[in-house]
Amino acid sequence: MNPVGGTTFRAGQLLHVDFFDGNWQHLEMVSIQLSTTEWSLEIHQGRSAKMLRAIPFALVGLFLCFASCTSISKRTPVCYVKPAHQFNNEQSRQAAQVFWTAFKSADYASSDQALSLLTQASAADPADTHLIELTGLCSFWKVVEHNRACIPSQQLVGLAQQSLAYVEEAGRREPCNRLTPGFISSARYQLGAMQCDTAMKQQANCELQRNTEIYPQFHGFVEGWVLTAMLPPDHPAYEDAVEAYFATLDSCAGIRVPRSFPKIGPIGLSILAKRSKTETVCYNTNIAPHNVEGTMLGLGDALVKQGKLRQAKMAYESIPQIPAYVNWPFKEVLAHRIEHMEALQRKWVADSGCVDAAEPAML
């Protein structure tokens, strides 16, 4: 059977297809389940989906043409699972290694060296899209953590512009990467905030929300992280940003997490660990060794700022139950948050929209 791209798929195989026309607002994911007797097609549009079963395969093309609000003829179809990236030379491999070593260990002092090496390596091998993306991510990291990295404020706009340019280029080259839209939208919001560009911030806001609808397992956290830091708690979009955190938890756990009891224990962690076999973003990984800790810390921060201190404490107190917590470098930060929630609420509300706020180091 050759449904797309001339590629043969075996019976029972689950194929994920991303259709992309260069506009992240139009990205849709299609899952096609093939079997010996029937196939099912699921088109994800926001948080809703439509399922059709036992329809003759000849109707697939016709259905796709009418299932979307945009013309499918302009799109680049079919995203295949990529093998592990192989760098073309030792310079590129070392640059990437320096970045990941610094990033995973929160070694902000090494961020300048990492960015310098990545910039040189990507200039020497401009065809390597992975290097382009890493250079953008390193720039993004430096902007986000500019206080801890001791970066002068006058350098921030240039870094933010560089970050956005690199991640946008990576997105153009690899539209099937489901994570890159989050970095693009976050970098765009950063730059818009620095330049007081309301239109740019609004565009990024819409992108962040749309990303969450498409792939909540990852982008719900990104939307919540960015917007709860930048918006005051009485802003109409703030509650949606908090809900985006829960969209990540819900989609990863496979159940609705009680909003009044946002805590996670051993059973919930085992569910996330099992789910991570198919959705790696749902648990701690080699790339993000404290992913769950960061998610629960961000959710707690968002709830503190909203004045929901009881729920925030539940989120915070879930973190020590995570197996990787013993190696988490921010235990003191967590303890300080739990002890000073009321004072932090006042500070974070006052700092809403401030790019240069020292804590929390979100934007």
C-alpha positions in Angstrom: 0.0 0.0 0.0 1.5 3.4 -1.0 -0.7 6.1 0.5 1.7 9.0 0.5 5.1 9.9 -0.9 5.6 6.5 -2.6 6.5 4.9 0.7 5.3 1.4 1.6 3.8 1.0 5.1 3.0 -2.3 6.7 -0.3 -3.3 8.1 -1.0 -2.1 11.6 1.6 0.7 11.4 0.8 4.1 12.9 2.0 6.9 10.7 2.1 10.5 11.9 1.9 13.1 9.1 2.4 16.8 9.5 1.0 19.1 6.8 2.7 22.4 6.8 2.5 25.4 4.4 5.0 27.7 6.1 2.5 29.1 8.5 2.5 27.6 12.0 -1.1 28.7 12.4 -2.0 26.1 9.7 -0.1 23.1 11.1 -2.1 20.0 11.4 -1.2 16.4 12.4 -2.7 13.4 10.8 -2.5 9.9 12.1 -3.3 7.1 9.7 -3.8 3.6 11.2 -3.5 0.9 8.5 -4.8 -2.6 9.1 -5.7 -5.6 6.9 -9.4 -4.8 7.1 -9.8 -1.1 7.8 -8.0 2.1 8.3 -8.7 5.1 10.5 -7.9 8.7 9.9 -7.6 11.2 12.7 -7.1 14.9 12.0 -6.1 17.0 15.0 -7.5 20.5 14.8 -7.0 22.2 18.2 -8.2 20.1 21.1 -10.8 18.3 19.1 -10.5 15.5 16.6 -12.7 13.7 14.1 -12.4 10.0 13.5 -13.6 8.2 10.4 -13.4 4.4 10.2 -13.8 1.8 7.5 -13.9 4.3 4.6 -12.5 3.1 1.3 -8.9 4.3 1.0 -9.6 5.9 -2.3 -11.5 8.6 -0.4 -8.5 9.7 1.6 -7.4 12.4 -0.8 -10.9 13.8 -1.3 -11.4 13.9 2.5 -8.1 15.7 3.2 -9.0 18.4 0.6 -12.2 19.3 2.5 -11.0 18.6 6.1 -8.8 21.7 6.4 -9.5 25.4 6.3 -6.4 26.0 4.0 -5.5 24.6 0.7 -3.6 21.3 1.0 -2.0 21.7 -2.4 0.4 24.3 -1.0 1.7 22.0 1.7 4.7 19.9 2.2 3.4 16.5 3.3 4.7 13.6 5.3 7.2 13.8 8.2 9.3 10.7 8.7 11.1 9.7 11.9 14.6 11.1 11.6 17.7 9.0 12.7 20.1 10.4 15.3 21.9 13.4 13.9 25.4 12.8 12.5 27.7 15.8 12.4 29.8 16.3 9.3 33.0 17.2 11.2 34.6 17.2 14.6 34.3 21.0 15.0 30.5 20.7 14.9 30.4 17.7 17.2 32.5 19.5 19.8 30.5 22.7 19.6 27.3 20.8 20.2 28.8 18.8 23.1 30.0 22.0 24.8 26.5 23.5 24.6 24.7 20.4 25.9 27.1 20.0 28.7 26.7 23.6 29.8 22.9 23.5 29.3 22.3 20.3 31.3 24.4 21.4 34.2 23.1 25.0 34.2 26.6 26.2 33.7 25.8 29.8 32.7 29.4 30.8 32.8 30.1 28.6 29.8 27.2 29.9 27.7 29.5 32.5 25.9 31.9 29.8 24.9 29.1 27.5 23.7 27.5 30.2 21.6 30.8 31.2 20.1 31.7 27.6 19.1 28.2 27.0 17.7 28.2 30.2 15.7 31.6 29.3 14.2 30.5 25.7 13.5 27.3 26.7 11.8 29.1 29.3 9.7 31.6 26.6 8.6 28.8 24.1 7.8 25.7 26.2 6.9 23.9 23.2 5.5 23.6 21.6 8.9 20.2 22.5 10.1 20.8 20.9 13.5 23.6 23.3 14.1 21.4 26.3 13.1 18.8 25.2 15.6 21.4 24.7 18.4 22.8 28.1 17.8 19.3 29.6 18.1 18.6 27.6 21.3 21.9 28.7 22.9 21.1 32.4 22.1 17.6 31.8 23.5 19.0 30.3 26.6 21.3 33.2 27.2 18.4 35.7 26.8 16.2 33.7 29.2 18.9 33.3 31.8 20.6 36.7 31.2 20.7 37.6 34.9 22.3 34.3 35.9 24.6 34.5 32.9 25.5 38.1 33.8 24.7 39.5 30.4 24.5 43.3 30.1 21.0 44.5 29.3 22.2 46.4 26.3 23.2 43.1 24.6 19.7 41.5 25.1 18.0 42.9 22.0 20.8 41.7 19.7 20.8 38.3 21.3 17.0 38.0 21.0 17.1 39.0 17.3 19.8 36.4 16.7 17.8 33.8 18.6 14.7 34.4 16.5 16.6 34.5 13.2 18.2 31.1 13.9 15.2 29.2 15.1 13.0 30.6 12.3 15.6 29.4 9.8 15.6 26.0 11.5 11.8 25.9 11.3 11.8 26.7 7.6 14.3 24.0 6.9 12.6 21.4 9.1 8.9 22.1 9.3 8.2 18.6 10.7 10.0 19.3 14.0 7.2 19.6 16.5 9.3 21.4 19.1 10.7 24.3 17.0 7.4 26.3 16.9 7.7 26.8 20.6 11.1 28.2 20.4 10.1 30.5 17.5 7.0 31.9 19.4 8.9 32.3 22.6 11.8 34.1 20.9 9.3 36.3 19.1 7.5 37.2 22.4 10.9 38.0 24.0 11.9 40.4 21.2 8.4 42.0 21.1 8.6 42.6 24.9 12.0 44.2 24.6 11.0 46.4 21.7 7.6 47.3 23.2 6.1 45.9 19.9 2.5 45.1 20.8 1.8 43.5 17.4 4.7 41.2 17.6 3.7 40.1 21.1 0.1 39.5 20.0 1.4 37.4 17.1 3.5 35.3 19.4 0.6 35.0 21.8 -1.6 33.5 19.1 1.2 31.2 18.0 1.8 30.0 21.5 -1.9 29.2 22.0 -2.2 27.5 18.6 0.9 25.4 19.3 -0.7 24.2 22.5 -3.8 23.1 20.6 -1.7 21.1 18.2 0.8 19.5 20.5 -0.1 20.1 24.2 2.4 17.6 25.5 5.2 20.1 24.9 3.7 23.5 23.9 1.3 23.7 26.9 4.3 24.1 29.1 5.9 26.7 26.8 2.7 28.8 26.6 2.3 28.7 30.4 6.0 29.4 31.0 6.1 32.5 28.7 2.7 34.1 29.3 2.4 33.6 33.1 5.7 35.4 33.4 4.8 38.3 31.2 1.1 38.9 31.8 -0.5 40.3 35.0 -2.8 37.7 36.7 -5.9 39.8 35.9 -5.1 39.7 32.2 -7.8 37.8 30.2 -5.2 35.4 28.8 -3.6 34.6 32.1 -6.0 31.9 33.1 -5.6 30.3 29.6 -1.8 30.3 30.2 -2.3 28.5 33.5 -4.6 26.1 31.8 -1.9 25.5 29.2 0.3 24.0 31.9 -2.6 21.6 32.7 -3.0 20.8 29.0 0.5 19.4 29.1 -0.2 17.4 32.3 -3.5 16.1 31.0 -2.2 15.1 27.6 0.8 13.4 29.1 -1.1 11.6 31.9 -4.0 10.7 29.7 -6.4 11.9 32.4 -7.7 15.3 33.5 -5.6 16.5 36.5 -7.8 18.0 39.2 -7.2 21.8 39.0 -7.9 22.1 42.8 -5.3 19.4 43.6 -2.4 19.9 41.1 0.0 17.4 42.6 1.7 14.4 41.3 2.8 11.3 43.3 4.4 7.9 42.6 1.4 6.6 40.6 1.3 9.7 38.4 5.0 9.6 37.9 4.9 6.0 36.9 2.1 6.9 34.3 4.3 9.7 32.9 7.3 7.4 32.7 5.3 4.8 30.8 3.9 7.4 28.5 7.3 8.7 27.8 8.1 5.6 25.8 6.0 7.0 23.0 6.0 10.7 24.1 9.5 11.5 25.3 8.6 15.1 26.2 6.3 13.8 29.0 9.1 12.8 31.3 12.8 13.4 32.1 15.2 12.6 29.3 18.9 12.8 28.6 18.3 16.1 26.8 16.0 17.5 29.6 17.0 15.6 32.8 14.7 17.6 35.0 11.8 18.2 32.7 9.1 17.2 35.2 10.7 19.2 38.0 10.7 22.3 35.8 7.1 21.8 34.7 5.8 21.6 38.3 8.0 24.5 39.4 6.6 26.6 36.6 3.0 25.6 37.4 3.6 26.4 41.0 5.0 29.9 40.1 2.0 30.6 37.9 -0.4 29.7 40.7 1.5 31.8 43.2 1.2 34.8 41.0 -2.5 34.1 40.7 -2.9 34.0 44.4 -3.7 30.3 44.6 -1.1 29.6 47.2 -2.6 26.3 48.5 -2.6 24.8 45.0 0.9 26.2 44.3 2.2 24.5 47.4 0.8 21.2 46.2 2.6 21.6 42.9 5.9 22.6 44.6 5.7 19.7 47.1 5.3 17.2 44.3 8.8 17.9 43.1 10.8 16.1 45.8 8.9 12.9 44.9 10.4 12.9 41.4 13.2 10.3 41.2 15.7 12.7 39.5 15.1 15.3 42.3 18.2 14.1 44.2 20.3 15.6 41.4 18.3 18.7 40.7 20.4 21.8 41.3 17.6 24.1 42.3 16.5 22.5 45.7 17.3 25.8 47.5 15.2 27.7 45.0 12.2 25.5 45.6 12.6 25.8 49.4 12.7 29.6 49.1 9.5 29.6 47.0 7.6 27.5 49.5 8.8 29.6 52.5 8.1 33.0 50.9 5.0 32.5 48.6 3.1 35.6 49.8 6.1 37.9 49.3 6.9 36.3 45.9 3.3 36.8 44.8 3.5 40.5 45.3 6.9 40.7 43.6 5.9 38.7 40.6 2.7 40.6 40.1 4.7 43.9 40.2 7.3 42.4 37.7 4.7 41.4 35.1 6.0 42.2 31.7 9.4 43.1 32.9 12.1 41.4 30.8 14.9 42.3 33.3 13.3 40.7 36.4 15.8 38.7 38.3 13.5 36.0 39.6 11.9 33.9 38.4 14.3 33.8 35.5 11.7 33.1 32.9 12.1 36.0 30.4 
